[in-house]
Amino acid sequence: MDTGKILLGVLAGVAAGAMAGILFAPAKGSRTRRRILRKGEGYVEELKEKFNEYADTITEKLEMAREEVSAFAQKGNEKFEEAEKKVKAAKL
């Protein structure tokens, strides 16, 4: 299973549990709403950080793949030029 999906599921479960705990706690409505907002803001920040880490990882992997493809294409071009020279030399 994809690590990102597992992480997202765990974070969603934690958020749902925290919300349920706050909603069922014996506190005034205004205090409960403030708690919910604070918790929500914390979770949003945490999700943003995780998303940015995930995006950075993907960017790094794409950059590595691009470099590998570029190197592979360069080698292929060199082999083609060598073969072309051999063909020209054989014709003479």
C-alpha positions in Angstrom: 0.0 0.0 0.0 1.2 3.5 -0.7 2.9 5.2 2.2 1.2 8.6 1.4 -2.2 7.0 1.6 -1.4 5.3 4.9 -0.1 8.6 6.4 -3.2 10.4 5.2 -5.5 7.8 6.7 -3.7 7.9 10.0 -3.8 11.7 10.1 -7.5 11.7 9.2 -8.2 9.2 12.0 -6.3 11.2 14.5 -8.2 14.4 13.5 -11.5 12.6 13.8 -10.6 11.2 17.2 -9.5 14.6 18.4 -12.7 16.3 17.1 -14.9 13.6 18.8 -13.0 14.1 22.1 -13.4 17.8 22.0 -17.1 17.7 21.1 -17.9 15.3 23.9 -15.9 17.1 26.5 -17.8 19.1 29.1 -16.9 22.7 28.1 -18.8 25.7 26.9 -19.5 25.9 23.2 -17.3 28.9 22.5 -14.4 27.3 24.3 -15.0 24.1 22.3 -15.1 26.0 19.0 -11.8 27.7 19.9 -10.2 24.3 20.6 -11.5 22.9 17.4 -10.1 25.8 15.4 -6.7 25.5 17.1 -6.5 21.8 16.5 -7.6 22.2 12.9 -5.0 24.8 12.3 -2.3 22.5 13.8 -3.5 19.7 11.5 -3.5 21.9 8.5 0.1 23.0 9.2 1.1 19.4 9.7 -0.5 18.3 6.5 1.1 21.2 4.6 4.5 20.1 5.9 3.9 16.5 4.9 2.7 17.5 1.5 5.7 19.7 0.9 8.1 16.9 2.0 6.2 14.5 -0.4 6.4 17.0 -3.2 10.1 17.6 -2.6 10.7 13.8 -2.7 8.8 13.5 -6.0 10.7 16.5 -7.5 14.1 14.9 -6.5 13.1 11.6 -8.1 11.9 13.2 -11.3 15.1 15.2 -11.5 17.2 12.0 -11.1 15.1 10.3 -13.7 15.6 13.2 -16.1 19.3 13.1 -15.6 19.4 9.3 -16.2 17.3 9.7 -19.4 19.6 12.5 -20.6 22.7 10.4 -20.0 21.1 7.4 -21.7 20.2 9.6 -24.7 23.7 10.9 -24.9 25.2 7.4 -24.9 22.8 6.4 -27.6 23.7 9.4 -29.7 27.4 8.6 -29.3 26.8 4.9 -30.4 24.8 6.2 -33.4 27.6 8.5 -34.4 30.2 5.7 -34.1 28.0 3.4 -36.2 27.6 6.1 -38.8 31.3 6.6 -39.0 31.9 2.8 -39.5 29.3 2.7 -42.3 30.9 5.7 -44.1 34.3 4.1 -43.7 33.0 0.8 -45.0 31.6 2.5 -48.1 35.0 4.0 -49.0 
